[in-house]
Each structure stands twice: as structure tokens, then as C-alpha cells.
Amino acid sequence: MPAVTVADITVLPRVSEVAGARARTIKSVTTAPSGYEGEGFPVRRTFAGIDMAELDPFIMMDQMGEVEYAPGEPKGTPWHPHRGFETVTYIIDGIFDHQDNNGGGGRISNGDTQWMTAGAGILHIETPPESLVISGGLFHGFQLWVNLPAAKKWSAPAYQDVRAKDVALLSSHDGGALIRLIAGEVDGREGPGTTQTPITLIHATLAAGAELRLPWRKDYNALVYVAAGLGYVGDEHRPVQTGQSTVFGDGDTIVVRAADAQESRSPEMELFILGGAPIKEPVAWMGPFVMNTKREVLQAFEDFQKGLLGTVPAIYKDDAKKPLNRSGEGSKQSSTSTPQNVQSDASEVLKVHGAPTEMQEG
């Protein structure tokens, strides 16, 4: 798990140890089931089994891989739509290409992040480059879905690259943990990612026996996923291992300690740490659309099938130029055309990310 590393961790700024800080309590520890998404790459559904209210403002997160592809095996997703949230794709090992019909996109590799705001609607595709398909190789990363409040669900689509070289690097107080701050703020330092919904996002690596006591905003929820390794969470020293997510309760500090003995294949403990300000609005989610009501989700499917979320390649029709407002007005056109090279069958669209095929409301 190379991602971003440093030759000498002792030169990095250290997270302050706050006297009298209260460790966050442990609400739950769950184990992620394994599955496949897109055209068949392996994933762990990291938030499976966690109540949606505990996740707010997050919707879902997948650990993609870690997998060593043989030549011809690397896979991605076909063109597909999104509306109402942001996708965050972080690559630890391997290469991924992104394109969208709003003009955003590019290639991300070790330690890079691509941040796509779907907003009112977008079409995009995520694929390994042809060279990787031919050669095969290691692939490992995460994709996170971040909800948008109702006031921002109809915002214009946007895209940003967060390069590995721009990620803020810190170390734990004991110098045993490398903290990669991708977005948000920790101990007065900020990551490079610009977020529509206030969140903090971190990839941390703990050496065997190291302890991380991370100051955390009281108004944010707190989640820690173990991507690799063995350890303990909270001052309760609750044991955790690869593939498990911890939901933390109230307190000032996230506490994680790496076990003294790690597995030979994972000599260090790898963590994905995230939290944000809960939106506290109704959620209706089905397939690639995350809205506030069931009606809005069904409208999104209708808009997509009419070609109103865009075309590939971009062909701007008169009926698609009209802005979509929160009530859906402007989307109810008579056009029956569909995006070129895009599967418009709702049942196929539902399969792309392994998202719920039935309406989820919370």
C-alpha cells in the first residue's frame, strides 16, 4: 500500500495531544461484505449494516480491490448517470481514467483523488487505461459517495483533481502514524480537497504498536474503516481488523492503536478516517440517484431516459438546455431520444455500482 509515503516521518508536523481531551466512545463495529461492481471488479461494501442516520452525510463507500489483475482482466464501469451527490475516488495502487459529459476528467494514480459533483445530473465513465488492461497489475482504491443538501442537489456539475503531491501530511503525536489529509481540517491544518458538504477525509498508516489520538470536531460524526491490519479502537480497546468499520460516538478525539504484531502481508495498519456535519434531511436513494424524495428519484430516472442528463458524445438538444429546478420543471419534455453509447435501461443502470435496486428512504 504505497500511496503517499515519506522518507522521514519525524520532519512532519505532529498532531497536538490535547490535555483532558475525551476519547470518542464506540457505537458499533461492523464487517464489510464482499461483492463485485461495474464490469466485475471486486469491492467491499464498507458501510453495509450501518444505519443511514449514523452515516449522514455519507451514503456509501466501497473498497475497490486490493486485486492483482492478470493481462486482460482490469475492468471499470460503463457510462452511467448520477444526480444529487458527490463521488470521491481515491487510488492507492493502480491507474484509473475518468470522463464525464461536463468536460471533467483525467487519469489518477497512486495517492490521487478525483472529486466529482454530480449536482443536477451528469454522465460519467471510469475505466482502467488500455495499457493496464494489456499488462495487468495491482489495483486498489476507494470510492465514497457524499450527500448534498437539498439546496445544492440542483447545482451545476463540477470536477476537481486532488493530486498526491498536494495532500497535507502530518504525523501522530508519537511519530508512529502517517496522516494523509485529503480534505477538511485537522488540528488547524487543511487538506486540498474542496467540498460542497463539510467533511474531513484521511488515509492514515500506523506502524505496529503505534497509537493515533486524532482531535475531531464535535459537530462531525466519526467513522474509521480498517483497510488492512489489526488493532484496537477507542479507550475501550475494542479489537478491529481488515474489512471492519467503526462508528464512534461523542467525544473530542478519535483513538486507534495498531496491534504490536501485524500480519506479514500487512506489516502496518491502514485506516480510512472520515466524518462530516450531518445534513439531517430526508434521503431517498435508488441506484445512481440520491435525492430527498421518492418522486425526485423517479424523476431522475425519467430525465436520464429522455437524454436530459446529457449525451455521449455531448450533443446539446434544445429541450436539454432548459435548467432543471428542484420541482423537476424543465425536465418534462417530449423528446424520446437517449444518450449515445449509454445504457438507458433503468435495470442496467441500477447494476453499475451495486447500489440499492429498491428505493431506500431514511
Long-range contacts (C-beta under 8 A, 24 or more apart in sequence): 1-66, 1-92, 1-93, 1-140, 1-205, 1-227, 1-228, 1-266, 1-268, 1-270, 2-92, 2-93, 2-110, 2-111, 3-92, 3-93, 3-110, 3-111, 3-164, 3-180, 3-203, 4-110, 4-111, 4-164, 4-167, 4-169, 4-180, 4-203, 5-178, 6-169, 6-178, 9-171, 9-175, 9-178, 10-171, 10-175, 12-169, 12-170, 12-171, 12-178, 13-170, 13-171, 13-189, 14-170, 14-171, 14-172, 14-173, 14-175, 15-170, 15-171, 15-172, 15-173, 15-179, 15-186, 15-187, 15-213, 15-214, 15-215, 16-173, 16-187, 16-215, 17-173, 17-213, 18-215, 18-252, 18-253, 21-213, 21-215, 21-251, 21-252, 21-253, 22-251, 22-252, 22-253, 23-213, 23-234, 23-235, 23-251, 23-252, 23-253, 23-254, 23-255, 24-216, 24-222, 24-234, 24-248, 24-249, 24-250, 24-251, 24-252, 24-253, 24-254, 24-255, 25-234, 25-236, 25-248, 25-249, 25-250, 25-251, 26-233, 26-234, 26-236, 26-238, 26-246, 26-247, 26-248, 26-249, 27-54, 27-247, 27-248, 27-249, 28-54, 28-246, 28-247, 29-233, 29-238, 29-240, 29-244, 29-245, 29-246, 29-247, 30-244, 30-245, 30-247, 31-243, 31-244, 32-63, 32-225, 32-243, 32-244, 32-245, 35-354, 36-354, 37-62, 37-64, 37-77, 37-352, 37-353, 37-354, 38-75, 38-76, 38-77, 38-78, 38-126, 38-352, 38-353, 39-75, 39-76, 39-77, 39-78, 40-75, 41-65, 41-67, 41-74, 41-75, 41-76, 41-139, 42-67, 43-354, 44-243, 45-354, 46-225, 46-243, 46-245, 46-272, 47-223, 47-245, 50-245, 50-247, 51-362, 52-283, 52-360, 52-362, 53-362, 54-221, 54-247, 55-221, 55-223, 56-147, 56-221, 56-276, 56-278, 56-279, 56-280, 56-283, 57-146, 57-147, 57-197, 57-199, 57-276, 57-277, 57-278, 57-279, 58-144, 58-145, 58-146, 58-147, 58-199, 58-223, 58-274, 58-276, 59-85, 59-145, 59-146, 59-147, 59-283, 59-285, 59-290, 60-144, 60-145, 60-355, 61-142, 61-143, 61-144, 61-145, 61-225, 61-272, 61-274, 62-142, 62-143, 62-353, 62-354, 63-140, 63-141, 63-142, 63-225, 63-227, 63-243, 63-272, 64-139, 64-140, 64-141, 64-142, 64-143, 65-93, 65-94, 65-138, 65-139, 65-140, 65-141, 66-92, 66-93, 66-138, 66-139, 66-140, 66-228, 67-138, 67-139, 67-140, 68-136, 68-137, 68-138, 68-139, 69-132, 69-136, 69-137, 69-138, 69-139, 70-136, 71-133, 71-134, 71-135, 71-136, 72-133, 72-134, 72-136, 73-133, 73-136, 74-128, 74-132, 74-133, 74-136, 74-137, 74-139, 75-128, 76-125, 76-126, 76-127, 76-128, 77-125, 77-126, 77-127, 77-352, 77-353, 78-125, 78-342, 78-343, 78-352, 79-123, 79-124, 79-125, 79-312, 79-339, 79-341, 79-342, 79-343, 80-123, 80-124, 80-125, 80-288, 80-342, 80-343, 80-349, 80-352, 80-353, 81-121, 81-122, 81-123, 81-288, 81-289, 81-300, 81-304, 81-309, 81-342, 81-349, 82-116, 82-118, 82-121, 82-122, 82-124, 82-288, 82-289, 83-118, 83-119, 83-120, 83-121, 83-122, 83-153, 83-288, 83-289, 83-290, 83-291, 83-300, 83-303, 83-309, 84-118, 84-119, 84-147, 84-148, 84-153, 84-289, 84-290, 84-291, 84-296, 84-300, 85-118, 85-145, 85-146, 85-147, 85-148, 85-153, 85-290, 86-115, 86-116, 86-117, 86-118, 86-145, 86-146, 86-148, 86-195, 86-196, 86-197, 87-115, 87-116, 87-118, 87-143, 87-144, 87-145, 87-146, 88-113, 88-114, 88-115, 88-116, 88-142, 88-143, 88-144, 88-145, 88-146, 88-183, 88-193, 88-201, 89-113, 89-114, 89-116, 89-126, 89-141, 89-142, 89-143, 89-144, 90-141, 90-142, 90-143, 90-144, 90-182, 90-203, 91-140, 91-141, 92-140, 92-141, 92-142, 92-203, 92-227, 93-138, 93-139, 93-140, 93-141, 94-128, 94-132, 94-137, 94-138, 94-139, 94-140, 94-141, 95-128, 95-129, 95-132, 96-126, 96-127, 96-128, 96-141, 97-126, 97-127, 97-128, 97-129, 98-124, 98-125, 98-126, 98-159, 99-124, 99-125, 100-124, 100-125, 100-157, 100-159, 101-310, 101-311, 101-312, 101-313, 101-314, 101-339, 102-157, 102-158, 102-159, 102-310, 103-159, 104-157, 104-158, 104-159, 105-159, 106-161, 108-161, 109-164, 110-164, 111-163, 111-164, 111-167, 111-180, 112-161, 112-162, 112-163, 112-164, 113-161, 113-162, 113-167, 113-182, 113-193, 114-159, 114-160, 114-161, 114-162, 115-159, 115-160, 115-161, 115-162, 115-183, 115-193, 115-194, 115-195, 116-157, 116-158, 116-159, 117-148, 117-155, 117-157, 117-158, 117-159, 117-196, 118-157, 119-148, 119-152, 119-153, 119-154, 119-155, 119-156, 119-157, 119-158, 120-153, 120-154, 120-155, 120-156, 120-157, 120-323, 120-324, 121-157, 121-300, 121-303, 121-304, 121-308, 121-309, 121-310, 121-324, 122-157, 122-309, 122-310, 123-309, 123-310, 123-311, 123-312, 123-339, 123-342, 142-227, 142-272, 143-353, 144-201, 144-274, 145-290, 146-195, 146-196, 146-197, 146-199, 146-276, 147-197, 147-279, 147-283, 147-290, 148-196, 148-197, 148-290, 149-197, 149-279, 149-281, 150-281, 150-292, 150-326, 152-196, 152-197, 153-291, 153-292, 153-296, 153-326, 154-324, 154-325, 154-326, 155-196, 160-193, 160-194, 162-191, 162-192, 162-193, 166-192, 167-191, 167-192, 168-192, 172-206, 172-210, 172-211, 172-212, 172-213, 172-214, 173-213, 174-210, 174-211, 176-206, 176-207, 176-209, 176-210, 176-211, 176-212, 176-258, 177-204, 177-205, 177-206, 177-207, 177-210, 177-211, 177-212, 178-204, 178-205, 179-204, 179-212, 179-214, 180-204, 184-276, 185-217, 186-214, 186-215, 186-216, 187-215, 197-276, 197-277, 197-279, 198-276, 198-277, 199-274, 199-275, 199-276, 199-277, 200-273, 200-274, 200-275, 200-276, 201-273, 201-274, 202-271, 202-272, 202-273, 202-274, 203-270, 203-271, 203-272, 203-273, 204-256, 204-270, 204-271, 204-273, 205-268, 205-269, 205-270, 205-271, 206-231, 206-256, 206-257, 206-258, 206-268, 206-269, 206-270, 206-271, 207-258, 207-268, 208-258, 208-259, 208-260, 208-261, 208-262, 208-267, 208-268, 208-269, 209-257, 209-258, 209-259, 209-260, 210-257, 210-258, 210-269, 211-255, 211-256, 211-257, 211-258, 212-254, 212-255, 212-256, 212-257, 212-271, 213-253, 213-254, 213-255, 214-253, 214-254, 214-255, 214-256, 214-273, 215-252, 215-253, 216-251, 216-252, 216-253, 216-254, 216-275, 217-275, 218-250, 218-251, 218-252, 219-277, 220-275, 220-276, 220-277, 221-247, 221-248, 221-275, 221-276, 221-278, 222-247, 222-248, 222-254, 222-273, 222-275, 223-247, 223-248, 223-273, 223-274, 223-275, 224-248, 224-254, 224-256, 224-271, 224-272, 224-273, 225-271, 225-272, 225-273, 225-274, 226-269, 226-270, 226-271, 227-270, 227-271, 227-272, 228-266, 228-268, 228-269, 228-270, 229-258, 229-259, 229-262, 229-263, 229-266, 229-268, 229-269, 229-270, 230-258, 230-259, 230-261, 230-262, 230-263, 230-269, 231-256, 231-257, 231-258, 231-259, 231-269, 232-256, 232-257, 232-259, 233-257, 242-266, 282-361, 282-362, 283-360, 283-361, 283-362, 284-359, 284-360, 284-361, 285-355, 285-356, 285-359, 285-360, 285-361, 286-350, 286-355, 286-356, 286-357, 286-358, 286-359, 286-360, 287-346, 287-349, 287-350, 287-352, 287-353, 287-355, 287-356, 287-357, 288-349, 288-350, 288-352, 288-353, 288-355, 294-359, 294-361, 295-328, 296-328, 297-359, 299-328, 299-331, 301-346, 301-349, 302-331, 302-332, 303-328, 303-331, 304-339, 304-344, 304-349, 305-338, 305-344, 305-346, 306-331, 306-333, 306-335, 306-336, 306-337, 306-338, 307-335, 307-337, 307-338, 307-339, 308-333, 308-335, 309-339, 310-339, 311-339, 311-340, 311-342, 312-339, 312-340, 312-341, 312-342, 313-340, 315-340
